[in-house]
Amino acid sequence: MKFLPLIFIFFFTASYAQQIQADTSFSVYSTYLKEKKKRTYISIAQPLTKGDFTTKSNIVYAHYPTGDLSLDVIYPKKSKQLLPAILFVFGGGWRSGNRAQNTPLAQKMAQNGYVSVTTDYRLSTHAQFPAAVYDLKNSIRWIKANARKFNIDTNKITVTGFSAGGQLAALVGTTNNDLQFEKEKINGHTSTVQALIDIDGVLAFDHPESSEVSTDPARKSVAAIWLGADLKDNPDLWHNASALNHADQHTVPLLFINSSTPRFHAGRDDLIAKIKPFGIYTEVHTLPDTPHPFWLFNPWFEEVSSLMLNFLDRQFKN
């Protein structure tokens, strides 16, 4: 019996080590309070309590020692035909945020005939690059494995993200079949997507327009924490995490929706110029006088929804 306390302490400690405290440095409400001081007219875009959609929540798609990864599926109530799907990637500096941020937009897409999937991915508090990319590609594999259940057309999948999520979505959309990002697979399906929507996510870390390098020598930037090294110490790593450096003739059609803050679309114009010779469709909308997280708030929520739907319908319904 005298050994039981030691056994208990061992298992308690092992379990406790896996319970990583959530980083709450970014939240919709705290951002709202900050932005409302400058723009008193804004309000938070709220999720719908009901609508012409069904929601399946908290579906675990991957297991890791640091915790399970889950997703939610929001889909039209009645459809006899296969539907396009959209994977939503939340933002928060690669270290904070959660998939619930994207619920209002996901519901809006479902109301208009798209299957929406909001997903978790490992943050920098849990794992460094490229773990999050593996997770998003596994989310796509999960969508394909469960396509019949949710009436999904697996040849019409879009990845969209916001801020850090936009950066990640862009990396996913420019690395179809890139073997270096095809690891930790949860099933045998491919992780290819057919379209990309990047909302204020940077396209290049090592770029004159980017501001991801910390100006304080004593403090690492959120990008350096996620990437695991400062730019000066590992420039190849920063280069490899940039969608601009993967864009080629295989890049999917893409939509950029940007704020009026230039640093949040660093590398965008270079990427467009890089894929233009291949005739890949691109569309750019910069919303004037907007804060970085504009998509979370009224009066911009409806415009973002409309721009997304117009692009998606052009790709998959026309």
C-alpha positions as CSV (number, residue, x, y, z in Angstrom):
1,M,0.0,0.0,0.0
2,K,2.9,2.4,0.7
3,F,3.6,2.5,-3.1
4,L,0.1,3.8,-4.0
5,P,0.8,7.5,-3.4
6,L,3.8,7.3,-5.7
7,I,1.8,5.6,-8.4
8,F,-1.0,8.2,-7.9
9,I,1.5,11.1,-8.2
10,F,3.0,9.6,-11.3
11,F,-0.3,9.3,-13.1
12,F,-1.5,12.7,-11.9
13,T,1.7,14.4,-13.0
14,A,1.6,12.7,-16.5
15,S,-2.0,13.6,-16.9
16,Y,-1.4,17.2,-15.7
17,A,1.5,17.6,-18.1
18,Q,-0.9,17.0,-21.0
19,Q,-3.4,19.6,-19.9
20,I,-1.9,22.6,-21.6
21,Q,-3.6,25.8,-20.5
22,A,-5.3,27.6,-23.3
23,D,-3.8,30.9,-24.5
24,T,-6.6,33.5,-24.3
25,S,-4.5,36.5,-25.6
26,F,-7.0,36.8,-28.5
27,S,-10.7,36.7,-28.2
28,V,-13.6,38.2,-30.2
29,Y,-14.9,40.1,-27.2
30,S,-11.6,41.6,-26.1
31,T,-10.9,42.6,-29.7
32,Y,-14.4,44.1,-29.9
33,L,-13.7,46.3,-26.8
34,K,-10.4,47.5,-28.2
35,E,-11.8,48.3,-31.7
36,K,-15.0,49.9,-30.4
37,K,-12.9,52.7,-28.8
38,K,-12.0,53.8,-32.4
39,R,-15.1,52.7,-34.2
40,T,-18.1,53.1,-31.9
41,Y,-20.6,51.8,-34.6
42,I,-19.3,48.2,-34.7
43,S,-21.0,45.2,-33.2
44,I,-20.0,41.5,-33.0
45,A,-21.4,39.3,-35.7
46,Q,-23.4,36.7,-33.6
47,P,-24.1,33.1,-34.5
48,L,-27.6,32.1,-35.4
49,T,-29.6,30.2,-32.8
50,K,-31.6,28.5,-35.6
51,G,-31.7,28.4,-39.4
52,D,-32.0,26.2,-42.5
53,F,-29.0,24.1,-41.4
54,T,-28.0,21.3,-39.0
55,T,-25.0,21.3,-36.8
56,K,-22.9,18.4,-35.6
57,S,-20.5,19.5,-32.9
58,N,-17.4,18.3,-31.1
59,I,-16.4,15.6,-33.5
60,V,-12.9,14.3,-32.6
61,Y,-10.8,13.8,-35.7
62,A,-7.3,13.2,-34.3
63,H,-5.7,12.2,-31.1
64,Y,-2.4,13.6,-29.7
65,P,-0.7,13.4,-26.3
66,T,-1.4,17.1,-26.0
67,G,-5.1,16.6,-26.5
68,D,-7.8,15.7,-29.0
69,L,-8.5,17.8,-32.0
70,S,-12.2,18.3,-32.9
71,L,-14.3,19.9,-35.5
72,D,-17.9,21.0,-36.1
73,V,-20.0,20.4,-39.3
74,I,-22.7,22.9,-40.2
75,Y,-24.6,21.8,-43.3
76,P,-27.9,22.5,-45.2
77,K,-30.9,20.6,-43.8
78,K,-32.3,19.4,-47.1
79,S,-30.2,18.5,-50.2
80,K,-30.4,15.5,-52.5
81,Q,-27.3,16.6,-54.5
82,L,-23.7,16.6,-53.6
83,L,-22.5,19.9,-52.1
84,P,-19.2,21.8,-52.0
85,A,-17.5,22.0,-48.7
86,I,-15.5,24.7,-46.9
87,L,-12.9,24.2,-44.2
88,F,-12.6,27.2,-41.9
89,V,-9.3,28.0,-40.1
90,F,-9.5,30.4,-37.2
91,G,-6.9,33.1,-36.3
92,G,-5.1,34.2,-33.2
93,G,-1.4,34.5,-33.9
94,W,-0.8,30.7,-34.2
95,R,-1.1,30.5,-30.4
96,S,-4.7,31.5,-29.5
97,G,-8.3,31.5,-30.7
98,N,-10.7,28.7,-31.3
99,R,-12.9,27.3,-34.0
100,A,-16.1,29.0,-32.6
101,Q,-14.9,32.3,-34.1
102,N,-15.9,31.1,-37.5
103,T,-19.4,29.8,-36.6
104,P,-21.3,32.9,-37.9
105,L,-19.6,32.8,-41.3
106,A,-19.9,29.0,-41.5
107,Q,-23.6,29.2,-40.8
108,K,-24.0,31.8,-43.5
109,M,-22.3,29.5,-46.0
110,A,-24.5,26.6,-45.0
111,Q,-27.6,28.7,-45.5
112,N,-26.4,29.1,-49.1
113,G,-25.8,25.5,-50.0
114,Y,-22.3,24.8,-48.6
115,V,-21.1,22.2,-46.1
116,S,-19.1,24.2,-43.5
117,V,-16.4,22.6,-41.3
118,T,-14.8,24.6,-38.5
119,T,-11.7,22.8,-37.1
120,D,-9.1,22.7,-34.4
121,Y,-5.4,22.6,-35.1
122,R,-2.4,22.5,-32.8
123,L,-1.3,25.9,-31.6
124,S,2.2,27.0,-30.8
125,T,1.4,26.2,-27.1
126,H,1.1,22.5,-28.2
127,A,3.4,22.1,-31.2
128,Q,5.4,24.2,-33.7
129,F,5.3,24.4,-37.5
130,P,4.5,22.4,-39.5
131,A,2.2,20.5,-37.1
132,A,-0.8,22.8,-37.8
133,V,-0.4,22.2,-41.5
134,Y,-0.6,18.5,-40.9
135,D,-3.7,19.0,-38.8
136,L,-5.5,21.0,-41.5
137,K,-4.7,18.5,-44.2
138,N,-6.0,15.8,-41.8
139,S,-9.2,17.8,-41.4
140,I,-9.5,17.7,-45.2
141,R,-8.9,13.9,-45.1
142,W,-11.7,13.6,-42.5
143,I,-14.1,15.6,-44.7
144,K,-13.4,13.2,-47.6
145,A,-13.7,10.1,-45.4
146,N,-17.1,11.4,-44.2
147,A,-18.3,12.8,-47.4
148,R,-21.2,10.4,-47.9
149,K,-22.6,11.2,-44.4
150,F,-22.8,14.9,-45.1
151,N,-23.5,14.8,-48.9
152,I,-20.1,16.4,-49.8
153,D,-18.6,16.6,-53.3
154,T,-15.0,15.8,-52.6
155,N,-13.9,17.5,-55.8
156,K,-15.2,20.8,-54.6
157,I,-13.4,21.6,-51.3
158,T,-12.3,25.1,-50.3
159,V,-10.0,26.1,-47.5
160,T,-10.5,29.5,-45.9
161,G,-8.8,31.2,-43.0
162,F,-8.5,34.4,-41.1
163,S,-5.3,36.2,-40.0
164,A,-3.0,33.4,-38.8
165,G,-5.6,31.0,-40.2
166,G,-5.4,32.8,-43.5
167,Q,-1.7,32.2,-43.6
168,L,-2.3,28.6,-42.8
169,A,-5.1,28.2,-45.4
170,A,-2.8,29.8,-48.0
171,L,-0.1,27.3,-47.2
172,V,-2.5,24.4,-47.5
173,G,-3.9,25.8,-50.8
174,T,-0.4,26.1,-52.3
175,T,0.9,22.7,-51.2
176,N,-1.4,20.2,-52.8
177,N,0.5,16.8,-53.0
178,D,3.6,18.4,-51.5
179,L,5.1,15.4,-49.7
180,Q,6.9,17.4,-47.0
181,F,3.4,18.4,-45.6
182,E,1.8,15.0,-46.1
183,K,2.7,13.5,-42.7
184,E,0.9,12.2,-39.6
185,K,-2.0,11.0,-41.9
186,I,-5.2,9.9,-40.1
187,N,-6.5,8.0,-43.2
188,G,-5.7,7.1,-46.8
189,H,-7.5,10.0,-48.5
190,T,-5.8,12.8,-50.2
191,S,-5.6,16.3,-48.7
192,T,-6.1,18.3,-51.9
193,V,-8.4,21.3,-52.1
194,Q,-9.8,23.0,-55.2
195,A,-10.1,26.7,-54.0
196,L,-8.6,29.0,-51.4
197,I,-10.0,32.1,-49.6
198,D,-7.4,34.1,-47.6
199,I,-8.7,36.8,-45.3
200,D,-5.9,39.0,-44.0
201,G,-3.3,36.2,-43.8
202,V,0.3,37.0,-44.7
203,L,1.7,35.1,-47.7
204,A,5.4,35.6,-46.8
205,F,7.2,35.9,-43.5
206,D,10.6,36.9,-45.1
207,H,9.2,39.8,-47.1
208,P,9.7,43.6,-47.0
209,E,6.0,44.1,-46.3
210,S,5.9,41.6,-43.4
211,S,6.2,42.7,-39.8
212,E,6.5,39.3,-38.2
213,V,10.0,39.9,-36.9
214,S,10.1,41.3,-33.3
215,T,11.6,44.7,-32.9
216,D,12.4,43.9,-29.2
217,P,15.5,41.8,-28.9
218,A,14.3,40.4,-25.6
219,R,10.9,39.3,-27.0
220,K,10.2,36.7,-29.7
221,S,7.4,37.5,-32.1
222,V,4.4,35.1,-32.3
223,A,5.7,33.9,-35.7
224,A,9.1,33.1,-34.2
225,I,7.4,31.2,-31.4
226,W,5.3,29.2,-33.8
227,L,8.1,28.6,-36.2
228,G,10.6,27.7,-33.5
229,A,13.4,30.1,-34.5
230,D,14.0,33.7,-35.3
231,L,14.4,34.7,-39.0
232,K,18.1,35.5,-38.6
233,D,18.7,32.0,-37.0
234,N,16.8,30.0,-39.6
235,P,15.8,31.9,-42.7
236,D,15.1,28.7,-44.6
237,L,12.4,27.8,-42.1
238,W,10.6,31.1,-42.5
239,H,10.9,30.8,-46.2
240,N,9.4,27.3,-46.2
241,A,6.4,28.5,-44.1
242,S,5.5,31.1,-46.6
243,A,2.8,30.3,-49.2
244,L,4.5,32.7,-51.7
245,N,7.4,30.3,-52.0
246,H,5.2,27.3,-52.8
247,A,2.9,28.9,-55.3
248,D,3.2,27.5,-58.8
249,Q,1.1,26.1,-61.6
250,H,-0.7,23.8,-59.2
251,T,-2.0,26.6,-57.0
252,V,-5.8,26.6,-56.7
253,P,-8.1,29.6,-57.6
254,L,-8.0,32.1,-54.8
255,L,-9.8,35.0,-53.3
256,F,-8.1,37.6,-51.1
257,I,-10.2,39.8,-48.7
258,N,-8.1,42.3,-46.9
259,S,-8.2,45.0,-44.3
260,S,-6.7,48.4,-45.0
261,T,-3.5,47.4,-43.0
262,P,-0.9,46.5,-45.6
263,R,1.3,44.2,-43.4
264,F,-1.5,41.7,-43.2
265,H,-1.3,40.9,-46.9
266,A,2.5,40.8,-47.2
267,G,3.5,38.9,-50.3
268,R,0.0,38.9,-51.8
269,D,0.8,40.9,-55.0
270,D,4.0,38.9,-55.5
271,L,2.1,35.6,-55.3
272,I,-0.5,36.8,-57.8
273,A,2.2,37.8,-60.2
274,K,3.9,34.5,-59.7
275,I,0.8,32.4,-60.7
276,K,-0.6,34.8,-63.4
277,P,1.3,33.2,-66.2
278,F,-0.5,29.9,-65.5
279,G,-3.9,31.5,-65.9
280,I,-5.0,30.8,-62.3
281,Y,-8.0,32.8,-61.3
282,T,-7.4,35.4,-58.5
283,E,-9.6,38.0,-57.0
284,V,-8.7,40.8,-54.6
285,H,-10.9,43.0,-52.4
286,T,-9.5,45.5,-49.9
287,L,-12.1,46.9,-47.6
288,P,-11.3,50.6,-46.8
289,D,-10.9,51.9,-43.3
290,T,-11.1,48.4,-41.7
291,P,-9.4,47.0,-38.6
292,H,-7.5,43.8,-39.0
293,P,-10.3,41.5,-37.6
294,F,-13.1,43.1,-39.6
295,W,-14.7,39.8,-40.6
296,L,-15.8,39.2,-37.0
297,F,-17.9,42.4,-36.8
298,N,-20.7,44.3,-38.3
299,P,-20.9,46.3,-40.6
300,W,-18.4,44.2,-42.5
301,F,-19.7,40.7,-41.9
302,E,-22.3,40.8,-44.6
303,E,-19.9,42.1,-47.2
304,V,-17.4,39.4,-46.4
305,S,-20.1,36.8,-46.7
306,S,-21.2,38.2,-50.0
307,L,-17.7,38.3,-51.4
308,M,-17.1,34.7,-50.3
309,L,-20.3,33.4,-51.8
310,N,-19.8,35.2,-55.1
311,F,-16.3,33.6,-55.4
312,L,-17.5,30.1,-54.3
313,D,-20.5,30.2,-56.7
314,R,-18.2,31.2,-59.5
315,Q,-15.9,28.3,-58.8
316,F,-18.5,25.6,-58.1
317,K,-22.0,26.5,-59.2
318,N,-21.8,28.5,-62.4
